[in-house]
Structure formats: structure tokens, C-alpha cells
Amino acid sequence: MRKLVLILFAAMAVSALAADTAVKGYLVDRSCAAEEGSKADFGAKHSKDCLQMADCVKSGYAVLTDDKKVIAFDKAGNAQAKKFIADLKKDKDIKVIVTGTVQGDTMTVSKIELQ
């Protein structure tokens, strides 16, 4: 019985690691992305100052992919993004690689880093 439990636990751990996906794109807030995300230069011009505005923080964060898909972060991902933005040294063109589990248009974020 003990071996079976260990095998099941190992299988679950491997499947959880295999589910992680790296998504590349621009770090954006969901409010601005909904209004202007389809514009060609939106991601590159979207600023750190905008990402820190109260309404933008409240809307939550996402990654805007090259094909203009907006993948929203979960609650913990929003907290990570807020800290990431506060520590950020650049003001615009915030290209990131976000690692986590994607389900539809939402992502459970495990890591955010600059490209």
C-alpha cells in the first residue's frame, strides 16, 4: 500500500511539472488590454506608470502575446506581477516570459521574468 501511495504521489508531481507552460509577451493590465490591446504598438508603448495606476492594478494583470491574445493572471499571479513591476528598472517595452499553468484565457503564475 505504501508503494502505491508513493507511486501515485510521484506521478502527480511529474504531471504537475509537465503542465507548466512558458508564455512570452508584454506585461499589461487587463483594463488597458481590453481597450487598446489590439493596436499594433500597444504592448511596446504600455508603461510602468500605467501598470501602477490604481484602476489598472485593480483590473489585474495579464500577458499580451504576439498574436494579441490576453492571458489573465490568477490572484497570486497578480500579486507577483505587482511586486515585479515595483522592482522593474525599465519604463516601457516590458517583454516578459511568464511560467505557469494555462487554462483557457487564465494562467496560474509560478514565475515572471524579463525576456
CYANA upper distance limits for C-alpha pairs under 8 A (distance plus 0.5 A):
  1 MET  CA      5 VAL  CA      6.91
  2 ARG  CA      6 LEU  CA      6.82
  3 LYS  CA      7 ILE  CA      6.59
  4 LEU  CA      8 LEU  CA      6.63
  5 VAL  CA      9 PHE  CA      6.58
  6 LEU  CA     10 ALA  CA      6.58
  7 ILE  CA     11 ALA  CA      6.63
  8 LEU  CA     12 MET  CA      6.68
  9 PHE  CA     13 ALA  CA      6.71
 10 ALA  CA     14 VAL  CA      6.70
 11 ALA  CA     15 SER  CA      6.66
 12 MET  CA     16 ALA  CA      6.58
 13 ALA  CA     17 LEU  CA      6.83
 14 VAL  CA     18 ALA  CA      6.64
 15 SER  CA     19 ALA  CA      6.74
 16 ALA  CA     20 ASP  CA      7.67
 19 ALA  CA    100 GLY  CA      8.23
 19 ALA  CA    101 THR  CA      6.39
 20 ASP  CA     99 THR  CA      6.87
 20 ASP  CA    100 GLY  CA      5.24
 20 ASP  CA    101 THR  CA      5.39
 20 ASP  CA    102 VAL  CA      8.23
 21 THR  CA     99 THR  CA      5.97
 21 THR  CA    100 GLY  CA      5.88
 21 THR  CA    101 THR  CA      6.37
 21 THR  CA    102 VAL  CA      7.44
 22 ALA  CA     97 ILE  CA      6.69
 22 ALA  CA     98 VAL  CA      6.01
 22 ALA  CA     99 THR  CA      4.83
 22 ALA  CA    100 GLY  CA      7.14
 23 VAL  CA     63 VAL  CA      8.17
 23 VAL  CA     65 THR  CA      8.06
 23 VAL  CA     97 ILE  CA      6.04
 23 VAL  CA     98 VAL  CA      5.68
 23 VAL  CA     99 THR  CA      6.82
 24 LYS  CA     63 VAL  CA      7.94
 24 LYS  CA     65 THR  CA      6.73
 24 LYS  CA     66 ASP  CA      8.50
 24 LYS  CA     95 LYS  CA      7.82
 24 LYS  CA     96 VAL  CA      6.27
 24 LYS  CA     97 ILE  CA      5.01
 24 LYS  CA     98 VAL  CA      6.92
 24 LYS  CA    115 GLN  CA      8.22
 25 GLY  CA     63 VAL  CA      6.16
 25 GLY  CA     64 LEU  CA      5.65
 25 GLY  CA     65 THR  CA      4.88
 25 GLY  CA     66 ASP  CA      6.71
 25 GLY  CA     95 LYS  CA      5.96
 25 GLY  CA     96 VAL  CA      6.12
 25 GLY  CA     97 ILE  CA      7.19
 26 TYR  CA     43 GLY  CA      5.91
 26 TYR  CA     44 ALA  CA      7.73
 26 TYR  CA     63 VAL  CA      5.92
 26 TYR  CA     64 LEU  CA      5.54
 26 TYR  CA     65 THR  CA      7.14
 26 TYR  CA     93 ASP  CA      7.72
 26 TYR  CA     94 ILE  CA      6.07
 26 TYR  CA     95 LYS  CA      4.94
 26 TYR  CA     96 VAL  CA      6.32
 27 LEU  CA     43 GLY  CA      8.02
 27 LEU  CA     61 TYR  CA      7.72
 27 LEU  CA     62 ALA  CA      6.56
 27 LEU  CA     63 VAL  CA      5.34
 27 LEU  CA     64 LEU  CA      6.99
 27 LEU  CA     94 ILE  CA      6.39
 27 LEU  CA     95 LYS  CA      6.85
 27 LEU  CA     96 VAL  CA      6.81
 28 VAL  CA     32 CYS  CA      7.80
 28 VAL  CA     33 ALA  CA      6.96
 28 VAL  CA     43 GLY  CA      7.63
 28 VAL  CA     46 HIS  CA      7.56
 28 VAL  CA     51 LEU  CA      7.29
 28 VAL  CA     61 TYR  CA      6.29
 28 VAL  CA     62 ALA  CA      5.93
 28 VAL  CA     63 VAL  CA      6.44
 28 VAL  CA     64 LEU  CA      7.10
 29 ASP  CA     33 ALA  CA      6.67
 29 ASP  CA     51 LEU  CA      6.55
 29 ASP  CA     56 CYS  CA      6.09
 29 ASP  CA     57 VAL  CA      7.48
 29 ASP  CA     59 SER  CA      7.09
 29 ASP  CA     60 GLY  CA      6.21
 29 ASP  CA     61 TYR  CA      4.75
 29 ASP  CA     62 ALA  CA      6.35
 30 ARG  CA     34 ALA  CA      6.50
 30 ARG  CA     56 CYS  CA      7.65
 30 ARG  CA     59 SER  CA      6.11
 30 ARG  CA     60 GLY  CA      6.19
 30 ARG  CA     61 TYR  CA      5.98
 30 ARG  CA     62 ALA  CA      6.59
 30 ARG  CA     70 VAL  CA      8.41
 30 ARG  CA     72 ALA  CA      7.64
 31 SER  CA     35 GLU  CA      7.10
 31 SER  CA     55 ASP  CA      8.26
 31 SER  CA     56 CYS  CA      6.49
 31 SER  CA     59 SER  CA      6.12
 31 SER  CA     60 GLY  CA      8.23
 32 CYS  CA     36 GLU  CA      6.31
 32 CYS  CA     37 GLY  CA      7.30
 32 CYS  CA     56 CYS  CA      7.78
 33 ALA  CA     37 GLY  CA      4.55
 33 ALA  CA     38 SER  CA      8.16
 33 ALA  CA     64 LEU  CA      8.19
 33 ALA  CA     70 VAL  CA      7.81
 36 GLU  CA     42 PHE  CA      7.05
 37 GLY  CA     42 PHE  CA      6.47
 37 GLY  CA     43 GLY  CA      7.74
 37 GLY  CA     64 LEU  CA      8.00
 37 GLY  CA     68 LYS  CA      7.25
 37 GLY  CA     70 VAL  CA      8.47
 38 SER  CA     42 PHE  CA      7.89
 38 SER  CA     68 LYS  CA      6.54
 41 ASP  CA     45 LYS  CA      6.74
 42 PHE  CA     46 HIS  CA      6.38
 43 GLY  CA     64 LEU  CA      7.54
 43 GLY  CA     93 ASP  CA      7.14
 43 GLY  CA     94 ILE  CA      8.16
 44 ALA  CA     92 LYS  CA      6.76
 44 ALA  CA     93 ASP  CA      4.56
 44 ALA  CA     94 ILE  CA      7.35
 44 ALA  CA     95 LYS  CA      8.41
 45 LYS  CA     92 LYS  CA      6.23
 45 LYS  CA     93 ASP  CA      6.52
 46 HIS  CA     50 CYS  CA      7.52
 46 HIS  CA     51 LEU  CA      8.40
 46 HIS  CA     92 LYS  CA      6.38
 46 HIS  CA     93 ASP  CA      7.34
 46 HIS  CA     94 ILE  CA      8.30
 47 SER  CA     51 LEU  CA      6.91
 47 SER  CA     91 ASP  CA      5.96
 47 SER  CA     92 LYS  CA      5.12
 47 SER  CA     93 ASP  CA      7.93
 47 SER  CA     94 ILE  CA      8.31
 48 LYS  CA     52 GLN  CA      6.86
 48 LYS  CA     85 ILE  CA      7.30
 48 LYS  CA     90 LYS  CA      8.02
 48 LYS  CA     91 ASP  CA      5.47
 48 LYS  CA     92 LYS  CA      6.79
 49 ASP  CA     53 MET  CA      7.03
 49 ASP  CA     91 ASP  CA      7.82
 50 CYS  CA     56 CYS  CA      7.38
 51 LEU  CA     56 CYS  CA      6.31
 51 LEU  CA     57 VAL  CA      6.98
 51 LEU  CA     85 ILE  CA      8.04
 52 GLN  CA     56 CYS  CA      7.11
 52 GLN  CA     57 VAL  CA      6.48
 52 GLN  CA     82 LYS  CA      8.34
 52 GLN  CA     85 ILE  CA      8.18
 53 MET  CA     57 VAL  CA      6.61
 54 ALA  CA     58 LYS  CA      6.58
 55 ASP  CA     59 SER  CA      6.72
 56 CYS  CA     60 GLY  CA      7.15
 56 CYS  CA     61 TYR  CA      8.48
 57 VAL  CA     61 TYR  CA      7.77
 57 VAL  CA     82 LYS  CA      8.14
 60 GLY  CA     72 ALA  CA      8.00
 60 GLY  CA     73 PHE  CA      7.66
 60 GLY  CA     78 ASN  CA      6.40
 61 TYR  CA     72 ALA  CA      6.54
 61 TYR  CA     73 PHE  CA      6.29
 61 TYR  CA     77 GLY  CA      8.41
 61 TYR  CA     78 ASN  CA      6.20
 61 TYR  CA     81 ALA  CA      7.44
 62 ALA  CA     70 VAL  CA      6.74
 62 ALA  CA     71 ILE  CA      5.77
 62 ALA  CA     72 ALA  CA      4.62
 62 ALA  CA     73 PHE  CA      5.84
 63 VAL  CA     70 VAL  CA      6.29
 63 VAL  CA     71 ILE  CA      5.87
 63 VAL  CA     72 ALA  CA      7.15
 63 VAL  CA     73 PHE  CA      8.43
 63 VAL  CA     96 VAL  CA      8.32
 63 VAL  CA     98 VAL  CA      8.11
 64 LEU  CA     68 LYS  CA      6.33
 64 LEU  CA     69 LYS  CA      6.18
 64 LEU  CA     70 VAL  CA      5.19
 64 LEU  CA     71 ILE  CA      7.11
 65 THR  CA     69 LYS  CA      5.80
 65 THR  CA     70 VAL  CA      7.08
 65 THR  CA     71 ILE  CA      8.47
 70 VAL  CA    105 ASP  CA      7.38
 71 ILE  CA    105 ASP  CA      5.27
 71 ILE  CA    106 THR  CA      5.80
 71 ILE  CA    107 MET  CA      6.94
 72 ALA  CA    105 ASP  CA      6.67
 72 ALA  CA    106 THR  CA      5.19
 72 ALA  CA    107 MET  CA      6.46
 73 PHE  CA     77 GLY  CA      5.61
 73 PHE  CA     78 ASN  CA      6.33
 73 PHE  CA    106 THR  CA      6.32
 73 PHE  CA    107 MET  CA      5.44
 73 PHE  CA    108 THR  CA      6.69
 73 PHE  CA    109 VAL  CA      6.96
 74 ASP  CA     78 ASN  CA      6.70
 74 ASP  CA    106 THR  CA      7.28
 74 ASP  CA    107 MET  CA      6.45
 74 ASP  CA    108 THR  CA      5.80
 74 ASP  CA    109 VAL  CA      7.32
 75 LYS  CA     79 ALA  CA      7.02
 76 ALA  CA     80 GLN  CA      6.81
 76 ALA  CA    108 THR  CA      8.13
 76 ALA  CA    109 VAL  CA      7.60
 77 GLY  CA     81 ALA  CA      6.53
 77 GLY  CA    107 MET  CA      8.40
 77 GLY  CA    108 THR  CA      6.96
 77 GLY  CA    109 VAL  CA      5.29
 77 GLY  CA    110 SER  CA      7.72
 78 ASN  CA     82 LYS  CA      6.62
 79 ALA  CA     83 LYS  CA      6.97
 80 GLN  CA     84 PHE  CA      6.56
 80 GLN  CA    111 LYS  CA      8.44
 80 GLN  CA    112 ILE  CA      8.05
 81 ALA  CA     85 ILE  CA      6.50
 81 ALA  CA    112 ILE  CA      7.70
 82 LYS  CA     86 ALA  CA      6.76
 83 LYS  CA     87 ASP  CA      6.84
 84 PHE  CA     88 LEU  CA      6.62
 84 PHE  CA    112 ILE  CA      7.93
 90 LYS  CA     94 ILE  CA      7.78
 94 ILE  CA    114 LEU  CA      7.72
 95 LYS  CA    114 LEU  CA      6.40
 95 LYS  CA    115 GLN  CA      6.06
 96 VAL  CA    112 ILE  CA      7.20
 96 VAL  CA    113 GLU  CA      5.97
 96 VAL  CA    114 LEU  CA      4.82
 96 VAL  CA    115 GLN  CA      5.35
 97 ILE  CA    112 ILE  CA      6.47
 97 ILE  CA    113 GLU  CA      5.94
 97 ILE  CA    114 LEU  CA      6.64
 97 ILE  CA    115 GLN  CA      6.29
 98 VAL  CA    109 VAL  CA      7.38
 98 VAL  CA    110 SER  CA      8.18
 98 VAL  CA    111 LYS  CA      6.24
 98 VAL  CA    112 ILE  CA      5.09
 98 VAL  CA    113 GLU  CA      7.05
 99 THR  CA    109 VAL  CA      6.51
 99 THR  CA    110 SER  CA      6.17
 99 THR  CA    111 LYS  CA      5.57
 99 THR  CA    112 ILE  CA      6.99
100 GLY  CA    107 MET  CA      6.88
100 GLY  CA    108 THR  CA      5.88
100 GLY  CA    109 VAL  CA      4.95
100 GLY  CA    110 SER  CA      5.43
100 GLY  CA    111 LYS  CA      7.30
101 THR  CA    107 MET  CA      6.01
101 THR  CA    108 THR  CA      5.60
101 THR  CA    109 VAL  CA      7.21
102 VAL  CA    106 THR  CA      6.35
102 VAL  CA    107 MET  CA      4.90
102 VAL  CA    108 THR  CA      6.96
103 GLN  CA    107 MET  CA      6.67
